[in-house]
Amino acid sequence: MRRLFLLLPAVLLLAACQGAAVQPDYDASRDFSGYRTWQFDEPAVAYRPENDPRLAGELTTERVKASVANQMELRGLRPPVAGQGADLKVKTYLIVENRQDNVTTSFGGYWGTGWGGFWGGPSIQTQSVDYKELTLQIDMLDSNDGKLVWRGSESDTLSERPQTPAKREEQINRLVGKILGSFPPY
């Protein structure tokens, strides 16, 4: 029984570490089993804001395209044979938004007993923290009618410090993997 009480906090801690699952939006009337091929719509990657030099560029575009292509391949979707159209058109968006969060810290305060006892009230301090949030959104459109049939997105904090190409690729692969992990919506 004692082991159970020691195991319970570990299980709760692991459950708290689990991120929220991506909740895609999709057209429930579509038969996703009929989609076999895909291709990027133009532009393959759209940036918001368009002029953000920390994000927009050929290197980022190629990383996103390679990651999406890899995930689509894992799901059994292939590029179309030359000269034929694809069943799905894929469009991705990289969106950077300014965010603000309030962080509260509390410290101090003591209550003692005996001759040395005293009370010092705790100090509470709240600060605003500005940061940038990166959102990757993937849209899939039916090639026949051009209508959106599936959309998924995931967000992550954009590092203010310069990142290595490997870290950028890792972040993009992680986001794309989370998003397309819920496709197709069976």
C-alpha positions as CSV (number, residue, x, y, z in Angstrom):
1,M,0.0,0.0,0.0
2,R,2.9,2.3,0.8
3,R,4.3,1.8,-2.7
4,L,1.0,2.8,-4.2
5,F,1.1,6.2,-2.3
6,L,4.7,6.7,-3.6
7,L,3.7,5.8,-7.2
8,L,0.6,8.1,-7.3
9,P,2.5,11.4,-7.3
10,A,4.7,10.1,-10.1
11,V,1.7,9.1,-12.2
12,L,0.1,12.5,-11.6
13,L,3.3,14.3,-12.5
14,L,3.5,12.3,-15.8
15,A,-0.2,13.1,-16.6
16,A,0.5,16.8,-16.0
17,C,3.4,16.7,-18.5
18,Q,1.1,15.5,-21.3
19,G,0.2,18.4,-23.7
20,A,-3.2,19.0,-24.9
21,A,-4.0,16.9,-28.0
22,V,-4.4,18.8,-31.2
23,Q,-8.1,19.2,-31.9
24,P,-8.4,19.5,-35.7
25,D,-11.5,20.8,-37.5
26,Y,-12.8,18.8,-40.5
27,D,-15.7,18.3,-42.7
28,A,-17.4,15.2,-41.2
29,S,-19.4,14.6,-44.5
30,R,-16.2,13.8,-46.4
31,D,-14.9,10.3,-47.0
32,F,-11.2,10.7,-46.2
33,S,-10.4,7.1,-47.3
34,G,-10.8,8.3,-50.9
35,Y,-7.9,10.7,-50.7
36,R,-4.8,9.0,-52.0
37,T,-2.6,11.8,-53.4
38,W,-1.7,15.3,-52.4
39,Q,0.4,18.2,-53.5
40,F,1.2,21.7,-52.1
41,D,-1.1,24.6,-53.1
42,E,0.7,27.8,-54.0
43,P,2.2,29.3,-52.0
44,A,3.1,26.2,-50.1
45,V,4.0,28.2,-46.9
46,A,2.4,31.5,-46.1
47,Y,3.9,33.7,-43.4
48,R,2.0,36.1,-41.1
49,P,3.3,38.8,-40.7
50,E,4.8,38.5,-44.2
51,N,7.9,40.6,-43.5
52,D,9.2,38.9,-40.3
53,P,12.8,38.1,-41.3
54,R,13.3,35.7,-38.3
55,L,10.9,33.3,-39.9
56,A,10.2,33.9,-43.5
57,G,12.6,32.5,-46.0
58,E,13.5,29.7,-48.3
59,L,15.2,27.6,-45.6
60,T,12.2,27.6,-43.4
61,T,9.9,27.0,-46.3
62,E,11.9,23.9,-47.4
63,R,12.0,22.6,-43.8
64,V,8.2,22.9,-43.5
65,K,7.7,21.3,-46.9
66,A,10.0,18.4,-46.2
67,S,8.4,17.7,-42.8
68,V,4.8,17.8,-44.2
69,A,5.9,15.5,-47.1
70,N,7.4,13.0,-44.6
71,Q,4.3,13.0,-42.5
72,M,2.0,12.6,-45.5
73,E,4.1,9.7,-46.7
74,L,3.7,8.0,-43.2
75,R,0.0,8.3,-43.6
76,G,-0.1,6.6,-47.0
77,L,-0.6,9.7,-49.1
78,R,1.6,10.1,-52.1
79,P,2.4,12.9,-54.6
80,P,0.4,12.5,-57.9
81,V,1.9,10.8,-60.9
82,A,3.2,13.3,-63.4
83,G,0.5,14.7,-65.5
84,Q,-2.3,13.8,-63.0
85,G,-3.9,16.0,-60.4
86,A,-3.9,15.4,-56.7
87,D,-6.9,14.5,-54.5
88,L,-5.8,17.0,-51.8
89,K,-4.1,20.4,-51.9
90,V,-2.1,21.3,-48.8
91,K,-1.4,24.8,-47.6
92,T,0.6,25.7,-44.5
93,Y,0.8,28.9,-42.5
94,L,3.4,30.1,-40.1
95,I,2.0,32.8,-37.9
96,V,4.0,34.8,-35.3
97,E,2.0,36.8,-32.7
98,N,3.0,38.9,-29.8
99,R,1.7,37.5,-26.5
100,Q,1.8,38.6,-22.9
101,D,1.6,36.6,-19.7
102,N,1.6,37.6,-16.1
103,V,4.0,35.8,-13.8
104,T,3.5,35.9,-10.0
105,T,6.1,35.0,-7.5
106,S,5.8,34.9,-3.8
107,F,8.6,34.8,-1.3
108,G,9.3,35.7,2.3
109,G,7.1,35.3,5.4
110,Y,8.1,33.5,8.6
111,W,6.3,32.4,11.7
112,G,8.4,31.1,14.6
113,T,7.8,30.0,18.1
114,G,9.6,30.7,21.4
115,W,11.8,33.6,22.0
116,G,12.8,34.1,18.4
117,G,9.4,34.0,16.9
118,F,8.2,36.8,14.6
119,W,6.0,37.4,11.6
120,G,7.2,38.8,8.4
121,G,4.5,39.0,5.8
122,P,5.1,37.3,2.4
123,S,6.0,39.5,-0.6
124,I,4.1,38.9,-3.8
125,Q,5.3,40.3,-7.0
126,T,3.6,40.1,-10.4
127,Q,5.4,40.9,-13.7
128,S,4.3,41.0,-17.3
129,V,6.3,38.9,-19.6
130,D,6.2,39.6,-23.4
131,Y,7.0,36.7,-25.8
132,K,6.3,35.6,-29.4
133,E,4.2,32.6,-30.2
134,L,4.7,30.6,-33.3
135,T,1.6,28.9,-34.7
136,L,1.8,26.4,-37.5
137,Q,-1.5,25.7,-39.3
138,I,-2.0,23.1,-42.0
139,D,-5.0,23.2,-44.3
140,M,-6.2,20.5,-46.7
141,L,-8.5,21.4,-49.5
142,D,-10.3,19.0,-51.8
143,S,-8.9,19.5,-55.3
144,N,-12.2,18.9,-57.0
145,D,-14.2,21.6,-55.4
146,G,-11.5,23.7,-53.6
147,K,-13.2,23.5,-50.3
148,L,-11.4,23.1,-47.0
149,V,-11.9,19.6,-45.7
150,W,-9.4,19.5,-42.8
151,R,-7.5,22.0,-40.6
152,G,-5.1,21.5,-37.8
153,S,-2.8,23.8,-35.9
154,E,-0.3,23.8,-33.0
155,S,1.6,26.6,-31.2
156,D,5.0,26.9,-29.6
157,T,7.0,29.7,-28.0
158,L,9.4,31.3,-30.5
159,S,12.8,31.6,-28.9
160,E,14.3,35.1,-28.7
161,R,17.8,33.7,-28.8
162,P,19.3,32.6,-32.1
163,Q,18.6,28.9,-32.9
164,T,20.7,26.5,-34.8
165,P,19.4,25.0,-38.0
166,A,19.0,21.7,-36.2
167,K,16.9,23.3,-33.5
168,R,14.7,25.0,-36.0
169,E,14.2,21.8,-37.9
170,E,13.4,19.9,-34.7
171,Q,10.8,22.5,-33.7
172,I,9.1,22.3,-37.2
173,N,9.2,18.5,-37.2
174,R,7.6,18.4,-33.7
175,L,4.8,20.8,-34.6
176,V,4.0,19.1,-38.0
177,G,4.1,15.6,-36.3
178,K,1.6,16.8,-33.6
179,I,-0.7,18.4,-36.1
180,L,-0.8,15.5,-38.7
181,G,-0.9,12.9,-35.9
182,S,-4.6,13.4,-36.0
183,F,-5.0,13.0,-39.7
184,P,-7.0,11.3,-41.2
185,P,-9.9,11.8,-38.8
186,Y,-11.2,8.2,-38.6
